Amino acid sequence: MAEQGLCQRDLAAWLGGESRVSEILNRKRKLTAKMMKALHQRLGLSAEVLLAAA
């Protein structure tokens, strides 16, 4: 996030709201396949990185 100048609010539109982003960042919720696809398409993150985080 920091490398691309993004904040939690920026990810909220892609991942389903600010509270959901907070839960993901605090490791209380795992990324879904739909979330991983959105992050891959919008941020160019590799599938390997996203699957490792899931």
Secondary structure, DSSP 8 states (H G I E B T S, - for coil): -TTTT--HHHHHHHHT-HHHHHHHHTTSS---HHHHHHHHHHH---HHHHHHH-
